[in-house]
């Protein structure tokens, strides 16, 4: 009901359907009205009217976006293990990552000598 564009609560505390111009004493009555034939035909009539009035617009041209290309290094393997400390009972996660030794990520640590 909160997202219905035709639902309106007036100053008297009753509910109105702005599409059909009907008054309802409570929300249940309004909800029953929205499932009824009068409301459904008015919805169809409104949709047809809006489709007729809307000018046929040409489809906007799609802007071509260049995709950034990345150098693939490879996928490192990983393993996640749940752990529990026997003394304190605290839970933890252990992440073990396996990467190739000649990985670019670790290349700056090693220096060739001689």
N, C-alpha and C positions, 0 to 999 in steps of 0.2 A: 504494500500500500504506500510506503514511503517513497518509492521510486516511480509511482504512477503519475504521469503528467496531467491526467484529467481529474485526479482526486483533489478535493479542496474542502477544508473544514471552515464553515462560515461563522459569523459572529454569534449566531444563536446556538451553536454547539452541534448542529446537524451537519451532515456530509453532503457534498454536491458532486455530481459528475459534470465536468465542464463540457464534455463532448456531447452528452445527451440532454443536458440541462434538467437533470432529475435530482430530487432531494431524497435523502435517506436518513433514518433516525440513528443508525449505528453502523459501525464498520462492516459487520456481518451482512447487513442488508446491501451495502455498497458492493461487497465482494460477490454476493449472489447476482447483483445487477451486471457486473462485469462479465459474468459467464452467460448472460442471457442473450436472446436473439436481437433485441433492439440495440444493445451496446455493440455487439459483434458486427451488425450491418452498418452502424455508424462508423466503426473503425475501418471497415472495408471501403466505405464511401470516402472517408477522409484520405486513405492511402491512395485511392484512385485519383482523387482531386489533386493531391500533391504530386503524383507521378505525371499528371497531365500538365500541370503548371510549371514544373521544373524543366527548363530548357535542356535539350540534349547537348551535353557538353562533351567535346572531344576528350578522349583519354589523355591525361598528361603524359608527356614523354618521360620515360624512365632515365634518370641520370645515372650514367655508368660510373661506378666507383672502382678505382683501381685497388686491387687486393694486395696488401703488403705481403711480400714473400720473405719467409724466414728460412734460415739455414737449419736443417734438421740435424741434430746432434745424435739422436737416438733416444730411446725411452729407457730411463733407468728403472731397474726392478726395485720393488719395495715390499716390505713386510711389516704389518702392524700387529703388535701383540699386546693384549691386555695383561696387566700385572697387578698383583696386590702385595703390599708390604706385610709380612707375617707379624711384625711387632705392632705397628700402628694401625694396620687394616686399611691404609689409604690405597686408593686405586690409581693406576697410572697407565699410560700408553707408551710402548717402546716402538719407535720408528727406526727400521733398518733399511737403508738405501744402498742398492748395489749399482754402481756406475762403472763404465769402462775406465781402466787406469789412465788411458790417454785422453780422457775427457777434456773438453775445452774449459769446463768449469774449474778443474783443478790444475790446469796447465801453468798458471802463474806461480804456483808453489814450487814447481820443479825448475831447476835451471841446469842447462847442459854445461858440463864442466869440460874443459880442454878442447 
